[in-house]
Amino acid sequence: MKSSKLLLTMMLIKTLFSSCILFTEEPFEDLSQNNLYIKEIVSEYDLWYIDYHRTLGDGDIPFVSRAFTMSFVNGIVYANNNIVDIGNTGNGFGIAVGTYNSFNGLLEVNHHIDGPSNFEVMVLSNNEISLYNPIENVNYYLIGYQIPEFDYENLFYENIEYFLQEYIDWEKTAAADGIPNPFDNENYMAFTPENMTTFYSSKDNFNTQINDVYWNFIGEYEVYDIRGYEDLKILTLNYDDGDIEEFELSIINDGEIQLYHLSSKTTYRFSGRGFMYYSKREGSKKEAKNSGRNEGRKRTKVSRKTKHRSL
């Protein structure tokens, strides 16, 4: 008798558990087949920030992986492929890159250059969705914002490596305080898409034309997060000749950065020159020719190490 009651109880629990699963999953199944719902979801927010560092899968949809934000407005897809001037380009939406629609429960995007791509849309939270492309086996995570609420400063710092690349070079415009050191003589720097870690440095005199800069040094750079600081990074330059320079890196605006040299306690300011406009897959061909090193860029996952701030 006890065994029969126990068996009955277990069957009842199993039935209730199954019912709960069906109850929670069924609405999502129904909604994913609703084409109107898909269009409503993707157009609910002005901007979708592409959290590329969370991307899953081994494939790639170029127009998604090159964008920092995407927008879906009245059948038109917009994208911000640059960090510089974001918030102003296209009234914040960026540039039109294609069209979208929904069919058979899929989001259909027809990109002007890359052509059509279909995505399964999954709602993860009130302002978060994922776009999965089964052909490429890649899943992108997008976070929704209205333009007045979007944290542009955070976008700059989260993607600071790409921000540094958006100018052909950076010219030193000021130096204050500090102990004299070899970096005082380096007036130009460049950060390129090569391996995401390549930098160049030059001793050329101020006002040297961009195409005339001679790069005295080359090396690899790395950006570190600083524990407890969202608006400050550590920039380490590892020169090929073995020298290492370390700075606190902060952004003044979308055309100027500040480097605080930790060993000499000198503060430098650099201004960007030769803005790279990434309007298409490979960026501007004219500017690529001028820079000699910009062959287009693709976002990659960035996993930064963390350091404590030296006071």
Backbone hydrogen bonds, N-H to C=O, Kabsch-Sander energy under -0.5 kcal/mol:
donor,donor_aa,acceptor,acceptor_aa,energy
5,K,1,M,-2.2
6,L,2,K,-2.5
7,L,3,S,-2.5
8,L,4,S,-2.4
9,T,5,K,-2.6
10,M,6,L,-2.4
11,M,7,L,-2.2
12,L,8,L,-2.2
13,I,9,T,-2.5
14,K,10,M,-2.4
15,T,11,M,-2.3
16,L,12,L,-2.6
17,F,13,I,-2.8
18,S,14,K,-2.5
19,S,15,T,-2.2
20,C,16,L,-2.2
21,I,17,F,-2.0
22,L,18,S,-2.5
23,F,19,S,-2.3
24,T,20,C,-2.1
25,E,21,I,-2.4
26,E,22,L,-2.4
29,E,25,E,-2.0
30,D,26,E,-2.5
31,L,27,P,-2.6
32,S,28,F,-2.2
33,Q,29,E,-0.7
33,Q,30,D,-0.8
34,N,31,L,-1.7
35,N,33,Q,-0.9
38,I,34,N,-1.8
39,K,35,N,-1.8
40,E,36,L,-2.1
41,I,37,Y,-2.6
42,V,38,I,-2.2
43,S,39,K,-1.2
44,E,41,I,-1.3
47,L,145,Y,-2.8
48,W,70,M,-2.4
49,Y,47,L,-0.6
49,Y,143,I,-3.2
50,I,68,F,-2.3
51,D,49,Y,-0.9
51,D,141,Y,-2.2
52,Y,50,I,-2.1
54,R,51,D,-2.0
55,T,52,Y,-1.9
56,L,139,N,-2.2
58,D,137,N,-0.8
59,G,137,N,-0.9
64,V,61,I,-1.6
65,S,61,I,-2.2
66,R,62,P,-1.4
67,A,64,V,-1.2
68,F,80,N,-3.0
69,T,80,N,-0.9
70,M,48,W,-1.9
71,S,78,Y,-2.3
72,F,42,V,-0.5
73,V,71,S,-0.5
73,V,76,I,-2.7
76,I,73,V,-2.2
77,V,98,G,-2.6
78,Y,71,S,-2.6
78,Y,76,I,-0.5
79,A,95,I,-2.3
80,N,69,T,-2.0
81,N,79,A,-0.7
86,I,83,I,-2.1
88,N,85,D,-1.9
89,T,85,D,-1.8
91,N,88,N,-1.8
92,G,89,T,-1.1
93,F,90,G,-1.8
94,G,89,T,-2.1
95,I,79,A,-2.4
97,V,77,V,-3.0
98,G,77,V,-1.2
99,T,110,N,-1.8
100,Y,75,G,-1.8
101,N,108,E,-2.2
103,F,106,L,-2.0
106,L,103,F,-1.5
107,L,119,F,-2.9
108,E,101,N,-3.3
108,E,106,L,-0.6
109,V,107,L,-0.6
109,V,117,S,-2.9
110,N,99,T,-2.7
111,H,109,V,-0.7
111,H,115,G,-2.5
112,H,97,V,-3.0
115,G,111,H,-1.4
117,S,109,V,-2.5
119,F,107,L,-2.2
120,E,132,Y,-3.0
122,M,120,E,-0.5
122,M,130,S,-2.1
124,L,122,M,-0.6
124,L,128,E,-2.7
125,S,128,E,-1.8
128,E,125,S,-1.0
129,I,142,L,-2.2
130,S,122,M,-2.1
131,L,140,Y,-2.4
132,Y,120,E,-2.5
132,Y,130,S,-0.5
133,N,131,L,-0.5
133,N,138,V,-2.6
137,N,133,N,-1.4
138,V,133,N,-1.5
139,N,56,L,-3.2
140,Y,131,L,-2.7
142,L,129,I,-2.9
143,I,49,Y,-2.4
144,G,127,N,-3.4
145,Y,47,L,-2.7
149,E,146,Q,-1.7
150,F,146,Q,-0.8
150,F,147,I,-1.1
152,Y,150,F,-1.3
155,L,151,D,-1.6
156,F,152,Y,-2.0
157,Y,153,E,-2.0
158,E,154,N,-2.7
159,N,155,L,-1.5
160,I,157,Y,-1.0
162,Y,159,N,-0.8
163,F,159,N,-1.7
164,L,160,I,-2.2
165,Q,161,E,-0.9
166,E,162,Y,-0.6
166,E,163,F,-1.3
167,Y,164,L,-0.6
168,I,273,R,-1.0
168,I,274,G,-1.7
169,D,273,R,-1.8
170,W,189,M,-3.3
171,E,271,S,-2.9
172,K,187,N,-2.9
173,T,269,R,-3.2
174,A,269,R,-1.2
176,A,267,T,-2.3
179,I,264,S,-2.2
184,D,181,N,-2.0
185,N,182,P,-1.7
186,E,183,F,-1.6
187,N,185,N,-0.8
187,N,202,S,-1.8
188,Y,202,S,-1.6
189,M,170,W,-2.1
190,A,200,Y,-2.0
191,F,164,L,-0.5
192,T,198,T,-1.8
195,N,193,P,-0.5
196,M,193,P,-1.0
197,T,194,E,-1.4
198,T,194,E,-1.2
199,F,219,G,-2.1
200,Y,190,A,-2.3
201,S,217,F,-2.0
202,S,188,Y,-2.4
208,T,205,N,-1.1
212,D,209,Q,-1.6
213,V,209,Q,-0.6
213,V,210,I,-1.2
215,W,213,V,-0.6
216,N,201,S,-0.8
216,N,214,Y,-0.9
217,F,201,S,-2.6
219,G,199,F,-1.9
220,E,238,N,-2.3
221,Y,197,T,-2.9
222,E,236,T,-1.8
224,Y,234,I,-2.7
225,D,305,K,-2.4
226,I,229,Y,-0.6
226,I,232,L,-0.6
227,R,225,D,-0.5
227,R,307,K,-2.5
229,Y,226,I,-2.4
233,K,249,L,-2.3
234,I,224,Y,-2.2
235,L,247,F,-2.6
236,T,222,E,-2.6
236,T,234,I,-0.5
237,L,245,E,-3.1
238,N,220,E,-3.2
238,N,236,T,-0.6
239,Y,237,L,-0.8
239,Y,243,D,-2.4
240,D,218,I,-2.4
242,G,239,Y,-2.0
245,E,237,L,-2.2
247,F,235,L,-2.6
248,E,260,Y,-2.1
249,L,233,K,-3.3
249,L,247,F,-0.6
250,S,248,E,-0.5
250,S,258,Q,-2.2
252,I,250,S,-0.5
252,I,256,E,-2.0
253,N,256,E,-1.7
256,E,253,N,-1.2
257,I,270,F,-2.4
258,Q,250,S,-2.8
259,L,268,Y,-2.6
260,Y,248,E,-2.5
261,H,259,L,-0.7
261,H,266,T,-3.3
262,L,246,E,-2.1
262,L,260,Y,-0.6
265,K,261,H,-2.3
266,T,261,H,-0.6
267,T,176,A,-2.2
268,Y,259,L,-3.3
268,Y,266,T,-0.5
269,R,174,A,-2.3
270,F,257,I,-2.2
271,S,171,E,-2.7
272,G,255,G,-2.4
273,R,169,D,-3.0
276,M,166,E,-3.4
277,Y,275,F,-0.6
278,Y,276,M,-0.8
279,S,277,Y,-1.5
284,S,277,Y,-0.6
288,A,284,S,-2.3
289,K,285,K,-2.2
290,N,286,K,-1.9
291,S,287,E,-2.5
292,G,288,A,-2.2
294,N,288,A,-0.5
295,E,293,R,-1.0
295,E,296,G,-0.5
299,R,65,S,-0.9
303,S,301,K,-0.6
304,R,302,V,-0.6
307,K,225,D,-2.7
311,L,309,R,-0.7
